[in-house]
Structures are given as C-alpha cells and as structure tokens.
Amino acid sequence: MAASKQAYDVKDFTEPVKEISKLVKETYLNTLDFSLSVAEENKKVLNKQLDYVIEAEKDYVSSVKEFYGSLPKQNYPFAKVDSGAFDDGLAKVFEFQKNLADSFKGISGNAAAESYDFAKKNVIKAFTMFDEALDSFKL
C-alpha cells in the first residue's frame, strides 16, 4: 500500500496557534491587572503606615514637651530650654518627614502605574508581532 499524501492547509496549523496565543495573551494581561491591584493595595497599606508613624512621632514630641513643660523650672535647670526654638526645630523636622513621606507615596504610585503601562504595551506588541508572523506563513 502506498501512503496517501494528504494536503494540509496552513490554516490547519495557524488557527489553533492563534487561539492559544489569544489565551496566553489574555492570561498575561489578567496577571498584569492582578499585579497592579496587589501593588495598589500594598501602596495603600504602606501609606497608612507612613501616616501612622508621622502621627505617632507628633504625639511623642507633644508628650515630651508636656512633660518638660510641667517640670518646676527652679528645680530642673534643663527645663528652662527655650521652648520656641524647640518647637520651631521640631516643626521643621516633621514638615521635612511629611514631605519625604508624600514624595515616597508619589514615587511609589507613579512607578507601579508606569511599570504596568509599559508591561501591558510590551505584551500587546509582542503578541501582535507573533500574530503577524503566523499570518506571513504561506504555502
């Protein structure tokens, strides 16, 4: 018996590969969406922690100022420190820390969003190129 020669069409190969490619592309994009949502949730938690730390520092300094303010000045000479200079210095320190925390919040938000956009564009471009390469097969 002679083996029969079957004619195959290129579409017999390219169409299933294109369908699988679409599934893989959707999986990549869904994974990117999930990753961005996780990053955003982590950012929210971190922002709350930063805000808590700043508030805790303010409360601590308030307590220290109150304690030293309650000491009798005649018995404790170190309690005679100029409180205005102390307050101004602390205000500047806290303002600096708040600005630093706000900068960090902005940077972390921008980095996640920009990374997401970059990755999404690359995935779409890569799969578009793959589909174009499959379309170029001709027999």
C-alpha positions, 0 to 999 in steps of 0.5 A, a space after each residue: 500500500 502506498 501512503 496517501 499524501 494528504 494536503 494540509 492547509 496552513 490554516 490547519 496549523 495557524 488557527 489553533 496557534 492563534 487561539 492559544 496565543 489569544 489565551 496566553 495573551 489574555 492570561 498575561 494581561 489578567 496577571 498584569 491587572 492582578 499585579 497592579 491591584 496587589 501593588 495598589 493595595 500594598 501602596 495603600 497599606 504602606 501609606 497608612 503606615 507612613 501616616 501612622 508613624 508621622 502621627 505617632 512621632 507628633 504625639 511623642 514630641 507633644 508628650 515630651 514637651 508636656 512633660 518638660 513643660 510641667 517640670 518646676 523650672 527652679 528645680 530642673 535647670 534643663 527645663 528652662 530650654 527655650 521652648 520656641 526654638 524647640 518647637 520651631 526645630 521640631 516643626 521643621 523636622 516633621 514638615 521635612 518627614 511629611 514631605 519625604 513621606 508624600 514624595 515616597 507615596 508619589 514615587 511609589 504610585 507613579 512607578 507601579 502605574 508606569 511599570 504596568 503601562 509599559 508591561 501591558 504595551 510590551 505584551 500587546 506588541 509582542 503578541 501582535 508581532 507573533 500574530 503577524 508572523 503566523 499570518 506571513 506563513 504561506 504555502 
